[in-house]
Amino acid sequence: MSITNICECLKQARAYKDSGEYELSVIQLKQGLELNANNEELHLELGRAYCGKKDYTLAIEEFSVVQKLNPSH
């Protein structure tokens, strides 16, 4: 699936995550980050997807990016 819209990317990634398809969620979110690398919501969802995969090191990295992009988050 070609991603051209951040909202559509988030919607699809969340659907994958909610159904336990964490790797597909990660792929979608990375495609979204190609459109906008500074989108904190994409980084937050990516961190959550990594948590679902039990890849806590990558999850922490993504949550750190969110904190840098929005210190009040």
Rosetta blueprint (number, residue, H / E / L):
1 M L
2 S L
3 I L
4 T L
5 N L
6 I H
7 C H
8 E H
9 C H
10 L H
11 K H
12 Q H
13 A H
14 R H
15 A H
16 Y H
17 K H
18 D H
19 S L
20 G L
21 E L
22 Y H
23 E H
24 L H
25 S H
26 V H
27 I H
28 Q H
29 L H
30 K H
31 Q H
32 G H
33 L H
34 E H
35 L H
36 N L
37 A L
38 N L
39 N L
40 E H
41 E H
42 L H
43 H H
44 L H
45 E H
46 L H
47 G H
48 R H
49 A H
50 Y H
51 C H
52 G H
53 K L
54 K L
55 D L
56 Y H
57 T H
58 L H
59 A H
60 I H
61 E H
62 E H
63 F H
64 S H
65 V H
66 V H
67 Q H
68 K H
69 L H
70 N L
71 P L
72 S L
73 H L
